Structures are given as structure tokens and as C-alpha cells.
Amino acid sequence: MILKKNYFIFLGKNGLIYYSWLFVVLFIGLILGYEGTSKINWPAIIFIVIFFIILIYSLLSSYYTESYLKLPYKIKMPLKQAPNKVWAWRVFNIYQVRIDNLHQYFLFRIEKNKVESGK
């Protein structure tokens, strides 16, 4: 049985802290690039490449299935209940996932909504 992985961007306090530190790496690279005097600024290129590597890793290692949730900085965590859709607009959906009574995460997904036909 193949479990379908649903990729997402996590929101809330955890997402804000994680992605803020991620963008700090990008901004350091941009500052080094704009403040440099040489034609090719290697430290800026290295920081920006590191940013994109971490961003791709974050997007590919943030997923959930029917039975567990995986975040880039944690191991797989079993879900207490199935993800609950909190908000939806066109292709944008926000789900709430409960790990236990204390921990909950809000997940942002871009997915095609299925339209049920009246046939």
C-alpha cells in the first residue's frame, strides 16, 4: 500500500520562527551581494545557494499522510486525528492538525479542489 504524501507550508508560531530564520540567510546573502565591490561576490553566492538548498529541503520534507506528520526539523509524529480543513478559497487550503492535546499545527496547501458534478 502506497501512502500519498501531502506537501505543505506550515503556519503559526513554528512556521513563523522557522521561515524567519530561513529568510535571514537570504537577506545576509543579498546584503553581502549589494555591499561587495568585486564583480563576483563568492560569499553572497554561497549564502544564496545555501538558502535555496534549505528552502527546497524544507518544502520536500514537510508532508503528512493519513497516519503521521513530518516536519523538516522533527522526526515523523503520529497524528491524533485526520487533518481538519479550516479555511479554503479557490486552490488555497488551510488545515489544522493535532498531534496531541497540546500540540497543533496549521498547514497551508495549494491543491486543486474537486468539483462534484450533479450527474
Backbone as XML, in Angstrom:
<?xml version="1.0"?>
<chain id="A" units="angstrom">
  <residue number="1" name="MET">
    <atom name="N" x="0.836" y="-1.182" z="0.000"/>
    <atom name="CA" x="0.000" y="0.000" z="0.000"/>
    <atom name="C" x="0.880" y="1.246" z="0.000"/>
  </residue>
  <residue number="2" name="ILE">
    <atom name="N" x="0.668" y="2.127" z="-0.952"/>
    <atom name="CA" x="1.446" y="3.354" z="-1.075"/>
    <atom name="C" x="0.682" y="4.485" z="-0.401"/>
  </residue>
  <residue number="3" name="LEU">
    <atom name="N" x="1.334" y="5.137" z="0.550"/>
    <atom name="CA" x="0.719" y="6.273" z="1.223"/>
    <atom name="C" x="0.997" y="7.542" z="0.431"/>
  </residue>
  <residue number="4" name="LYS">
    <atom name="N" x="-0.038" y="8.322" z="0.179"/>
    <atom name="CA" x="0.111" y="9.562" z="-0.558"/>
    <atom name="C" x="0.656" y="10.630" z="0.377"/>
  </residue>
  <residue number="5" name="LYS">
    <atom name="N" x="1.747" y="11.267" z="-0.034"/>
    <atom name="CA" x="2.329" y="12.345" z="0.753"/>
    <atom name="C" x="1.690" y="13.661" z="0.321"/>
  </residue>
  <residue number="6" name="ASN">
    <atom name="N" x="1.192" y="14.413" z="1.282"/>
    <atom name="CA" x="0.609" y="15.720" z="1.030"/>
    <atom name="C" x="1.583" y="16.783" z="1.526"/>
  </residue>
  <residue number="7" name="TYR">
    <atom name="N" x="2.194" y="17.506" z="0.606"/>
    <atom name="CA" x="3.190" y="18.511" z="0.955"/>
    <atom name="C" x="2.506" y="19.807" z="1.352"/>
  </residue>
  <residue number="8" name="PHE">
    <atom name="N" x="3.160" y="20.581" z="2.219"/>
    <atom name="CA" x="2.551" y="21.796" z="2.734"/>
    <atom name="C" x="3.606" y="22.778" z="3.185"/>
  </residue>
  <residue number="9" name="ILE">
    <atom name="N" x="3.159" y="23.986" z="3.518"/>
    <atom name="CA" x="3.954" y="25.001" z="4.207"/>
    <atom name="C" x="3.289" y="25.194" z="5.549"/>
  </residue>
  <residue number="10" name="PHE">
    <atom name="N" x="4.043" y="25.029" z="6.636"/>
    <atom name="CA" x="3.400" y="25.116" z="7.941"/>
    <atom name="C" x="3.333" y="26.566" z="8.404"/>
  </residue>
  <residue number="11" name="LEU">
    <atom name="N" x="2.261" y="26.879" z="9.108"/>
    <atom name="CA" x="1.967" y="28.233" z="9.562"/>
    <atom name="C" x="2.063" y="28.296" z="11.081"/>
  </residue>
  <residue number="12" name="GLY">
    <atom name="N" x="1.673" y="29.411" z="11.642"/>
    <atom name="CA" x="1.653" y="29.561" z="13.092"/>
    <atom name="C" x="3.000" y="29.991" z="13.633"/>
  </residue>
  <residue number="13" name="LYS">
    <atom name="N" x="3.154" y="29.853" z="14.958"/>
    <atom name="CA" x="4.400" y="30.266" z="15.615"/>
    <atom name="C" x="5.596" y="29.492" z="15.084"/>
  </residue>
  <residue number="14" name="ASN">
    <atom name="N" x="5.437" y="28.191" z="14.941"/>
    <atom name="CA" x="6.552" y="27.362" z="14.470"/>
    <atom name="C" x="6.969" y="27.742" z="13.048"/>
  </residue>
  <residue number="15" name="GLY">
    <atom name="N" x="6.014" y="27.941" z="12.181"/>
    <atom name="CA" x="6.322" y="28.328" z="10.809"/>
    <atom name="C" x="6.944" y="29.707" z="10.726"/>
  </residue>
  <residue number="16" name="LEU">
    <atom name="N" x="6.434" y="30.632" z="11.528"/>
    <atom name="CA" x="6.983" y="31.989" z="11.529"/>
    <atom name="C" x="8.438" y="31.991" z="11.963"/>
  </residue>
  <residue number="17" name="ILE">
    <atom name="N" x="8.752" y="31.265" z="13.016"/>
    <atom name="CA" x="10.135" y="31.200" z="13.502"/>
    <atom name="C" x="11.024" y="30.500" z="12.482"/>
  </residue>
  <residue number="18" name="TYR">
    <atom name="N" x="10.578" y="29.374" z="11.948"/>
    <atom name="CA" x="11.393" y="28.598" z="11.013"/>
    <atom name="C" x="11.687" y="29.390" z="9.742"/>
  </residue>
  <residue number="19" name="TYR">
    <atom name="N" x="10.649" y="29.936" z="9.130"/>
    <atom name="CA" x="10.858" y="30.648" z="7.871"/>
    <atom name="C" x="11.525" y="32.002" z="8.075"/>
  </residue>
  <residue number="20" name="SER">
    <atom name="N" x="11.413" y="32.601" z="9.256"/>
    <atom name="CA" x="12.138" y="33.845" z="9.541"/>
    <atom name="C" x="13.644" y="33.592" z="9.532"/>
  </residue>
  <residue number="21" name="TRP">
    <atom name="N" x="14.072" y="32.522" z="10.194"/>
    <atom name="CA" x="15.495" y="32.194" z="10.185"/>
    <atom name="C" x="15.958" y="31.802" z="8.796"/>
  </residue>
  <residue number="22" name="LEU">
    <atom name="N" x="15.093" y="31.190" z="8.038"/>
    <atom name="CA" x="15.457" y="30.827" z="6.670"/>
    <atom name="C" x="15.685" y="32.082" z="5.828"/>
  </residue>
  <residue number="23" name="PHE">
    <atom name="N" x="14.818" y="33.068" z="5.972"/>
    <atom name="CA" x="14.968" y="34.301" z="5.201"/>
    <atom name="C" x="16.102" y="35.178" z="5.709"/>
  </residue>
  <residue number="24" name="VAL">
    <atom name="N" x="16.541" y="34.988" z="6.950"/>
    <atom name="CA" x="17.728" y="35.688" z="7.431"/>
    <atom name="C" x="18.936" y="35.286" z="6.592"/>
  </residue>
  <residue number="25" name="VAL">
    <atom name="N" x="19.025" y="34.007" z="6.235"/>
    <atom name="CA" x="20.119" y="33.531" z="5.387"/>
    <atom name="C" x="20.061" y="34.219" z="4.025"/>
  </residue>
  <residue number="26" name="LEU">
    <atom name="N" x="18.861" y="34.342" z="3.458"/>
    <atom name="CA" x="18.712" y="35.028" z="2.171"/>
    <atom name="C" x="19.117" y="36.494" z="2.276"/>
  </residue>
  <residue number="27" name="PHE">
    <atom name="N" x="18.667" y="37.185" z="3.300"/>
    <atom name="CA" x="18.974" y="38.604" z="3.437"/>
    <atom name="C" x="20.459" y="38.847" z="3.673"/>
  </residue>
  <residue number="28" name="ILE">
    <atom name="N" x="21.129" y="37.950" z="4.397"/>
    <atom name="CA" x="22.579" y="38.081" z="4.565"/>
    <atom name="C" x="23.267" y="37.952" z="3.210"/>
  </residue>
  <residue number="29" name="GLY">
    <atom name="N" x="22.811" y="37.013" z="2.396"/>
    <atom name="CA" x="23.372" y="36.863" z="1.053"/>
    <atom name="C" x="23.140" y="38.095" z="0.192"/>
  </residue>
  <residue number="30" name="LEU">
    <atom name="N" x="21.939" y="38.661" z="0.271"/>
    <atom name="CA" x="21.650" y="39.868" z="-0.514"/>
    <atom name="C" x="22.467" y="41.061" z="-0.023"/>
  </residue>
  <residue number="31" name="ILE">
    <atom name="N" x="22.618" y="41.192" z="1.281"/>
    <atom name="CA" x="23.424" y="42.301" z="1.820"/>
    <atom name="C" x="24.876" y="42.156" z="1.382"/>
  </residue>
  <residue number="32" name="LEU">
    <atom name="N" x="25.410" y="40.955" z="1.481"/>
    <atom name="CA" x="26.790" y="40.739" z="1.024"/>
    <atom name="C" x="26.922" y="41.030" z="-0.469"/>
  </residue>
  <residue number="33" name="GLY">
    <atom name="N" x="25.905" y="40.683" z="-1.250"/>
    <atom name="CA" x="25.947" y="40.943" z="-2.686"/>
    <atom name="C" x="25.914" y="42.415" z="-3.027"/>
  </residue>
  <residue number="34" name="TYR">
    <atom name="N" x="25.086" y="43.195" z="-2.333"/>
    <atom name="CA" x="24.978" y="44.623" z="-2.622"/>
    <atom name="C" x="26.136" y="45.426" z="-2.048"/>
  </residue>
  <residue number="35" name="GLU">
    <atom name="N" x="26.726" y="44.967" z="-0.967"/>
    <atom name="CA" x="27.814" y="45.714" z="-0.338"/>
    <atom name="C" x="29.178" y="45.334" z="-0.889"/>
  </residue>
  <residue number="36" name="GLY">
    <atom name="N" x="29.260" y="44.279" z="-1.659"/>
    <atom name="CA" x="30.539" y="43.838" z="-2.197"/>
    <atom name="C" x="31.016" y="44.748" z="-3.310"/>
  </residue>
  <residue number="37" name="THR">
    <atom name="N" x="32.342" y="44.802" z="-3.492"/>
    <atom name="CA" x="32.912" y="45.662" z="-4.523"/>
    <atom name="C" x="33.463" y="44.874" z="-5.706"/>
  </residue>
  <residue number="38" name="SER">
    <atom name="N" x="33.582" y="43.565" z="-5.557"/>
    <atom name="CA" x="34.108" y="42.769" z="-6.663"/>
    <atom name="C" x="32.973" y="42.390" z="-7.627"/>
  </residue>
  <residue number="39" name="LYS">
    <atom name="N" x="33.353" y="41.994" z="-8.837"/>
    <atom name="CA" x="32.348" y="41.628" z="-9.833"/>
    <atom name="C" x="31.601" y="40.356" z="-9.435"/>
  </residue>
  <residue number="40" name="ILE">
    <atom name="N" x="32.339" y="39.369" z="-8.944"/>
    <atom name="CA" x="31.724" y="38.127" z="-8.485"/>
    <atom name="C" x="31.954" y="38.046" z="-6.982"/>
  </residue>
  <residue number="41" name="ASN">
    <atom name="N" x="30.875" y="38.136" z="-6.229"/>
    <atom name="CA" x="30.958" y="38.107" z="-4.773"/>
    <atom name="C" x="30.643" y="36.690" z="-4.300"/>
  </residue>
  <residue number="42" name="TRP">
    <atom name="N" x="31.683" y="35.897" z="-4.060"/>
    <atom name="CA" x="31.508" y="34.488" z="-3.728"/>
    <atom name="C" x="30.774" y="34.257" z="-2.410"/>
  </residue>
  <residue number="43" name="PRO">
    <atom name="N" x="31.044" y="35.022" z="-1.351"/>
    <atom name="CA" x="30.267" y="34.793" z="-0.119"/>
    <atom name="C" x="28.766" y="34.993" z="-0.320"/>
  </residue>
  <residue number="44" name="ALA">
    <atom name="N" x="28.379" y="35.985" z="-1.115"/>
    <atom name="CA" x="26.955" y="36.223" z="-1.390"/>
    <atom name="C" x="26.363" y="35.058" z="-2.175"/>
  </residue>
  <residue number="45" name="ILE">
    <atom name="N" x="27.074" y="34.564" z="-3.153"/>
    <atom name="CA" x="26.590" y="33.436" z="-3.956"/>
    <atom name="C" x="26.435" y="32.200" z="-3.076"/>
  </residue>
  <residue number="46" name="ILE">
    <atom name="N" x="27.393" y="31.969" z="-2.191"/>
    <atom name="CA" x="27.330" y="30.806" z="-1.299"/>
    <atom name="C" x="26.123" y="30.900" z="-0.371"/>
  </residue>
  <residue number="47" name="PHE">
    <atom name="N" x="25.881" y="32.090" z="0.218"/>
    <atom name="CA" x="24.731" y="32.249" z="1.117"/>
    <atom name="C" x="23.410" y="32.056" z="0.374"/>
  </residue>
  <residue number="48" name="ILE">
    <atom name="N" x="23.300" y="32.567" z="-0.830"/>
    <atom name="CA" x="22.052" y="32.438" z="-1.586"/>
    <atom name="C" x="21.837" y="30.990" z="-2.026"/>
  </residue>
  <residue number="49" name="VAL">
    <atom name="N" x="22.892" y="30.288" z="-2.396"/>
    <atom name="CA" x="22.770" y="28.863" z="-2.743"/>
    <atom name="C" x="22.354" y="28.060" z="-1.513"/>
  </residue>
  <residue number="50" name="ILE">
    <atom name="N" x="22.940" y="28.376" z="-0.353"/>
    <atom name="CA" x="22.549" y="27.699" z="0.888"/>
    <atom name="C" x="21.072" y="27.948" z="1.184"/>
  </residue>
  <residue number="51" name="PHE">
    <atom name="N" x="20.596" y="29.184" z="0.966"/>
    <atom name="CA" x="19.183" y="29.494" z="1.171"/>
    <atom name="C" x="18.301" y="28.609" z="0.310"/>
  </residue>
  <residue number="52" name="PHE">
    <atom name="N" x="18.619" y="28.480" z="-0.974"/>
    <atom name="CA" x="17.778" y="27.679" z="-1.864"/>
    <atom name="C" x="17.848" y="26.192" z="-1.533"/>
  </residue>
  <residue number="53" name="ILE">
    <atom name="N" x="18.998" y="25.713" z="-1.095"/>
    <atom name="CA" x="19.102" y="24.309" z="-0.686"/>
    <atom name="C" x="18.220" y="24.044" z="0.527"/>
  </residue>
  <residue number="54" name="ILE">
    <atom name="N" x="18.280" y="24.932" z="1.524"/>
    <atom name="CA" x="17.451" y="24.758" z="2.723"/>
    <atom name="C" x="15.969" y="24.908" z="2.389"/>
  </residue>
  <residue number="55" name="LEU">
    <atom name="N" x="15.620" y="25.843" z="1.497"/>
    <atom name="CA" x="14.228" y="26.034" z="1.103"/>
    <atom name="C" x="13.678" y="24.786" z="0.412"/>
  </residue>
  <residue number="56" name="ILE">
    <atom name="N" x="14.426" y="24.224" z="-0.514"/>
    <atom name="CA" x="13.976" y="23.023" z="-1.214"/>
    <atom name="C" x="13.864" y="21.853" z="-0.242"/>
  </residue>
  <residue number="57" name="TYR">
    <atom name="N" x="14.853" y="21.723" z="0.649"/>
    <atom name="CA" x="14.777" y="20.670" z="1.658"/>
    <atom name="C" x="13.537" y="20.841" z="2.533"/>
  </residue>
  <residue number="58" name="SER">
    <atom name="N" x="13.239" y="22.077" z="2.925"/>
    <atom name="CA" x="12.073" y="22.339" z="3.774"/>
    <atom name="C" x="10.776" y="21.968" z="3.074"/>
  </residue>
  <residue number="59" name="LEU">
    <atom name="N" x="10.665" y="22.317" z="1.816"/>
    <atom name="CA" x="9.443" y="22.020" z="1.084"/>
    <atom name="C" x="9.277" y="20.526" z="0.825"/>
  </residue>
  <residue number="60" name="LEU">
    <atom name="N" x="10.380" y="19.820" z="0.587"/>
    <atom name="CA" x="10.290" y="18.392" z="0.307"/>
    <atom name="C" x="10.163" y="17.535" z="1.562"/>
  </residue>
  <residue number="61" name="SER">
    <atom name="N" x="10.564" y="18.057" z="2.706"/>
    <atom name="CA" x="10.472" y="17.256" z="3.927"/>
    <atom name="C" x="9.332" y="17.709" z="4.835"/>
  </residue>
  <residue number="62" name="SER">
    <atom name="N" x="8.422" y="18.512" z="4.323"/>
    <atom name="CA" x="7.211" y="18.900" z="5.062"/>
    <atom name="C" x="6.027" y="18.224" z="4.402"/>
  </residue>
  <residue number="63" name="TYR">
    <atom name="N" x="5.568" y="17.128" z="4.987"/>
    <atom name="CA" x="4.448" y="16.398" z="4.405"/>
    <atom name="C" x="3.705" y="15.637" z="5.491"/>
  </residue>
  <residue number="64" name="TYR">
    <atom name="N" x="2.493" y="15.215" z="5.139"/>
    <atom name="CA" x="1.744" y="14.351" z="6.039"/>
    <atom name="C" x="1.042" y="13.277" z="5.219"/>
  </residue>
  <residue number="65" name="THR">
    <atom name="N" x="0.749" y="12.183" z="5.891"/>
    <atom name="CA" x="-0.048" y="11.114" z="5.319"/>
    <atom name="C" x="-1.240" y="10.906" z="6.249"/>
  </residue>
  <residue number="66" name="GLU">
    <atom name="N" x="-1.941" y="9.825" z="6.062"/>
    <atom name="CA" x="-3.098" y="9.561" z="6.918"/>
    <atom name="C" x="-2.691" y="9.262" z="8.356"/>
  </residue>
  <residue number="67" name="SER">
    <atom name="N" x="-1.477" y="8.791" z="8.554"/>
    <atom name="CA" x="-1.101" y="8.336" z="9.894"/>
    <atom name="C" x="-0.027" y="9.172" z="10.590"/>
  </residue>
  <residue number="68" name="TYR">
    <atom name="N" x="0.742" y="9.980" z="9.872"/>
    <atom name="CA" x="1.781" y="10.759" z="10.535"/>
    <atom name="C" x="2.035" y="12.087" z="9.839"/>
  </residue>
  <residue number="69" name="LEU">
    <atom name="N" x="2.756" y="12.960" z="10.568"/>
    <atom name="CA" x="3.141" y="14.285" z="10.100"/>
    <atom name="C" x="4.650" y="14.379" z="10.159"/>
  </residue>
  <residue number="70" name="LYS">
    <atom name="N" x="5.284" y="14.941" z="9.126"/>
    <atom name="CA" x="6.735" y="15.100" z="9.082"/>
    <atom name="C" x="7.049" y="16.564" z="8.867"/>
  </residue>
  <residue number="71" name="LEU">
    <atom name="N" x="7.851" y="17.138" z="9.772"/>
    <atom name="CA" x="8.349" y="18.498" z="9.651"/>
    <atom name="C" x="9.846" y="18.444" z="9.380"/>
  </residue>
  <residue number="72" name="PRO">
    <atom name="N" x="10.429" y="19.484" z="8.767"/>
    <atom name="CA" x="11.848" y="19.418" z="8.408"/>
    <atom name="C" x="12.783" y="19.286" z="9.607"/>
  </residue>
  <residue number="73" name="TYR">
    <atom name="N" x="12.384" y="19.754" z="10.745"/>
    <atom name="CA" x="13.267" y="19.749" z="11.912"/>
    <atom name="C" x="12.858" y="18.702" z="12.955"/>
  </residue>
  <residue number="74" name="LYS">
    <atom name="N" x="11.898" y="17.843" z="12.647"/>
    <atom name="CA" x="11.446" y="16.803" z="13.575"/>
    <atom name="C" x="11.317" y="15.470" z="12.867"/>
  </residue>
  <residue number="75" name="ILE">
    <atom name="N" x="11.258" y="14.406" z="13.681"/>
    <atom name="CA" x="11.003" y="13.088" z="13.126"/>
    <atom name="C" x="9.504" y="12.951" z="12.848"/>
  </residue>
  <residue number="76" name="LYS">
    <atom name="N" x="9.111" y="11.852" z="12.244"/>
    <atom name="CA" x="7.697" y="11.628" z="11.942"/>
    <atom name="C" x="6.915" y="11.523" z="13.243"/>
  </residue>
  <residue number="77" name="MET">
    <atom name="N" x="5.810" y="12.272" z="13.308"/>
    <atom name="CA" x="4.972" y="12.289" z="14.505"/>
    <atom name="C" x="3.619" y="11.680" z="14.162"/>
  </residue>
  <residue number="78" name="PRO">
    <atom name="N" x="3.121" y="10.751" z="14.969"/>
    <atom name="CA" x="1.806" y="10.159" z="14.678"/>
    <atom name="C" x="0.691" y="11.185" z="14.894"/>
  </residue>
  <residue number="79" name="LEU">
    <atom name="N" x="-0.304" y="11.150" z="14.025"/>
    <atom name="CA" x="-1.431" y="12.069" z="14.124"/>
    <atom name="C" x="-2.481" y="11.531" z="15.080"/>
  </residue>
  <residue number="80" name="LYS">
    <atom name="N" x="-3.070" y="12.423" z="15.856"/>
    <atom name="CA" x="-4.149" y="12.034" z="16.758"/>
    <atom name="C" x="-5.447" y="11.853" z="15.974"/>
  </residue>
  <residue number="81" name="GLN">
    <atom name="N" x="-5.651" y="12.717" z="14.987"/>
    <atom name="CA" x="-6.853" y="12.649" z="14.155"/>
    <atom name="C" x="-6.500" y="13.120" z="12.748"/>
  </residue>
  <residue number="82" name="ALA">
    <atom name="N" x="-7.379" y="12.897" z="11.827"/>
    <atom name="CA" x="-7.149" y="13.314" z="10.442"/>
    <atom name="C" x="-7.122" y="14.840" z="10.359"/>
  </residue>
  <residue number="83" name="PRO">
    <atom name="N" x="-6.390" y="15.408" z="9.397"/>
    <atom name="CA" x="-6.355" y="16.864" z="9.249"/>
    <atom name="C" x="-7.748" y="17.438" z="8.999"/>
  </residue>
  <residue number="84" name="ASN">
    <atom name="N" x="-8.022" y="18.554" z="9.640"/>
    <atom name="CA" x="-9.314" y="19.210" z="9.552"/>
    <atom name="C" x="-9.169" y="20.479" z="8.715"/>
  </residue>
  <residue number="85" name="LYS">
    <atom name="N" x="-9.968" y="20.599" z="7.638"/>
    <atom name="CA" x="-9.896" y="21.789" z="6.795"/>
    <atom name="C" x="-10.542" y="22.954" z="7.524"/>
  </residue>
  <residue number="86" name="VAL">
    <atom name="N" x="-9.759" y="24.009" z="7.759"/>
    <atom name="CA" x="-10.224" y="25.178" z="8.492"/>
    <atom name="C" x="-10.722" y="26.251" z="7.537"/>
  </residue>
  <residue number="87" name="TRP">
    <atom name="N" x="-10.001" y="26.439" z="6.428"/>
    <atom name="CA" x="-10.328" y="27.518" z="5.509"/>
    <atom name="C" x="-9.958" y="27.082" z="4.095"/>
  </residue>
  <residue number="88" name="ALA">
    <atom name="N" x="-10.767" y="27.475" z="3.132"/>
    <atom name="CA" x="-10.477" y="27.167" z="1.731"/>
    <atom name="C" x="-10.953" y="28.312" z="0.852"/>
  </residue>
  <residue number="89" name="TRP">
    <atom name="N" x="-10.141" y="28.636" z="-0.137"/>
    <atom name="CA" x="-10.503" y="29.622" z="-1.134"/>
    <atom name="C" x="-9.783" y="29.258" z="-2.425"/>
  </residue>
  <residue number="90" name="ARG">
    <atom name="N" x="-10.561" y="28.968" z="-3.444"/>
    <atom name="CA" x="-10.058" y="28.533" z="-4.745"/>
    <atom name="C" x="-9.111" y="27.353" z="-4.585"/>
  </residue>
  <residue number="91" name="VAL">
    <atom name="N" x="-7.815" y="27.520" z="-4.837"/>
    <atom name="CA" x="-6.876" y="26.401" z="-4.725"/>
    <atom name="C" x="-6.100" y="26.419" z="-3.409"/>
  </residue>
  <residue number="92" name="PHE">
    <atom name="N" x="-6.361" y="27.398" z="-2.550"/>
    <atom name="CA" x="-5.642" y="27.540" z="-1.288"/>
    <atom name="C" x="-6.451" y="26.926" z="-0.155"/>
  </residue>
  <residue number="93" name="ASN">
    <atom name="N" x="-5.814" y="26.062" z="0.624"/>
    <atom name="CA" x="-6.473" y="25.403" z="1.746"/>
    <atom name="C" x="-5.589" y="25.479" z="2.990"/>
  </residue>
  <residue number="94" name="ILE">
    <atom name="N" x="-6.220" y="25.671" z="4.130"/>
    <atom name="CA" x="-5.511" y="25.644" z="5.411"/>
    <atom name="C" x="-6.135" y="24.540" z="6.245"/>
  </residue>
  <residue number="95" name="TYR">
    <atom name="N" x="-5.270" y="23.650" z="6.741"/>
    <atom name="CA" x="-5.695" y="22.521" z="7.556"/>
    <atom name="C" x="-5.152" y="22.685" z="8.975"/>
  </residue>
  <residue number="96" name="GLN">
    <atom name="N" x="-5.881" y="22.133" z="9.927"/>
    <atom name="CA" x="-5.421" y="22.070" z="11.299"/>
    <atom name="C" x="-5.133" y="20.609" z="11.625"/>
  </residue>
  <residue number="97" name="VAL">
    <atom name="N" x="-3.948" y="20.360" z="12.168"/>
    <atom name="CA" x="-3.531" y="19.003" z="12.513"/>
    <atom name="C" x="-3.205" y="18.980" z="13.997"/>
  </residue>
  <residue number="98" name="ARG">
    <atom name="N" x="-3.768" y="18.001" z="14.702"/>
    <atom name="CA" x="-3.471" y="17.829" z="16.126"/>
    <atom name="C" x="-2.558" y="16.628" z="16.302"/>
  </residue>
  <residue number="99" name="ILE">
    <atom name="N" x="-1.442" y="16.878" z="16.979"/>
    <atom name="CA" x="-0.511" y="15.800" z="17.302"/>
    <atom name="C" x="-0.933" y="15.149" z="18.614"/>
  </residue>
  <residue number="100" name="ASP">
    <atom name="N" x="-1.226" y="15.955" z="19.604"/>
    <atom name="CA" x="-1.761" y="15.515" z="20.890"/>
    <atom name="C" x="-2.616" y="16.657" z="21.421"/>
  </residue>
  <residue number="101" name="ASN">
    <atom name="N" x="-2.985" y="16.608" z="22.683"/>
    <atom name="CA" x="-3.851" y="17.648" z="23.235"/>
    <atom name="C" x="-3.160" y="19.008" z="23.328"/>
  </residue>
  <residue number="102" name="LEU">
    <atom name="N" x="-1.847" y="19.034" z="23.351"/>
    <atom name="CA" x="-1.118" y="20.294" z="23.495"/>
    <atom name="C" x="-0.603" y="20.868" z="22.185"/>
  </residue>
  <residue number="103" name="HIS">
    <atom name="N" x="-0.238" y="20.018" z="21.236"/>
    <atom name="CA" x="0.403" y="20.479" z="20.015"/>
    <atom name="C" x="-0.544" y="20.415" z="18.823"/>
  </residue>
  <residue number="104" name="GLN">
    <atom name="N" x="-0.633" y="21.536" z="18.147"/>
    <atom name="CA" x="-1.397" y="21.592" z="16.912"/>
    <atom name="C" x="-0.624" y="22.432" z="15.906"/>
  </residue>
  <residue number="105" name="TYR">
    <atom name="N" x="-0.807" y="22.129" z="14.645"/>
    <atom name="CA" x="-0.142" y="22.845" z="13.571"/>
    <atom name="C" x="-1.183" y="23.249" z="12.543"/>
  </residue>
  <residue number="106" name="PHE">
    <atom name="N" x="-0.942" y="24.405" z="11.906"/>
    <atom name="CA" x="-1.763" y="24.838" z="10.788"/>
    <atom name="C" x="-0.923" y="24.681" z="9.532"/>
  </residue>
  <residue number="107" name="LEU">
    <atom name="N" x="-1.494" y="24.029" z="8.526"/>
    <atom name="CA" x="-0.778" y="23.698" z="7.311"/>
    <atom name="C" x="-1.426" y="24.389" z="6.124"/>
  </residue>
  <residue number="108" name="PHE">
    <atom name="N" x="-0.610" y="24.991" z="5.271"/>
    <atom name="CA" x="-1.082" y="25.679" z="4.070"/>
    <atom name="C" x="-0.765" y="24.803" z="2.870"/>
  </residue>
  <residue number="109" name="ARG">
    <atom name="N" x="-1.813" y="24.448" z="2.126"/>
    <atom name="CA" x="-1.641" y="23.624" z="0.928"/>
    <atom name="C" x="-2.252" y="24.304" z="-0.277"/>
  </residue>
  <residue number="110" name="ILE">
    <atom name="N" x="-1.607" y="24.133" z="-1.402"/>
    <atom name="CA" x="-2.162" y="24.567" z="-2.680"/>
    <atom name="C" x="-2.552" y="23.294" z="-3.411"/>
  </residue>
  <residue number="111" name="GLU">
    <atom name="N" x="-3.844" y="23.099" z="-3.592"/>
    <atom name="CA" x="-4.327" y="21.882" z="-4.231"/>
    <atom name="C" x="-5.570" y="22.186" z="-5.043"/>
  </residue>
  <residue number="112" name="LYS">
    <atom name="N" x="-5.770" y="21.381" z="-6.033"/>
    <atom name="CA" x="-6.940" y="21.532" z="-6.885"/>
    <atom name="C" x="-8.159" y="20.980" z="-6.143"/>
  </residue>
  <residue number="113" name="ASN">
    <atom name="N" x="-9.155" y="21.825" z="-5.942"/>
    <atom name="CA" x="-10.378" y="21.380" z="-5.275"/>
    <atom name="C" x="-11.218" y="20.567" z="-6.251"/>
  </residue>
  <residue number="114" name="LYS">
    <atom name="N" x="-11.734" y="19.452" z="-5.761"/>
    <atom name="CA" x="-12.550" y="18.598" z="-6.615"/>
    <atom name="C" x="-13.973" y="19.122" z="-6.658"/>
  </residue>
  <residue number="115" name="VAL">
    <atom name="N" x="-14.469" y="19.297" z="-7.868"/>
    <atom name="CA" x="-15.828" y="19.773" z="-8.060"/>
    <atom name="C" x="-16.713" y="18.574" z="-8.304"/>
  </residue>
  <residue number="116" name="GLU">
    <atom name="N" x="-17.718" y="18.414" z="-7.475"/>
    <atom name="CA" x="-18.635" y="17.288" z="-7.631"/>
    <atom name="C" x="-19.723" y="17.652" z="-8.632"/>
  </residue>
  <residue number="117" name="SER">
    <atom name="N" x="-19.887" y="16.810" z="-9.615"/>
    <atom name="CA" x="-20.905" y="17.076" z="-10.632"/>
    <atom name="C" x="-22.241" y="16.483" z="-10.179"/>
  </residue>
  <residue number="118" name="GLY">
    <atom name="N" x="-23.314" y="17.062" z="-10.652"/>
    <atom name="CA" x="-24.649" y="16.638" z="-10.267"/>
    <atom name="C" x="-25.191" y="15.501" z="-11.109"/>
  </residue>
  <residue number="119" name="LYS">
    <atom name="N" x="-24.351" y="14.779" z="-11.810"/>
    <atom name="CA" x="-24.815" y="13.690" z="-12.683"/>
    <atom name="C" x="-25.151" y="12.461" z="-11.919"/>
  </residue>
</chain>
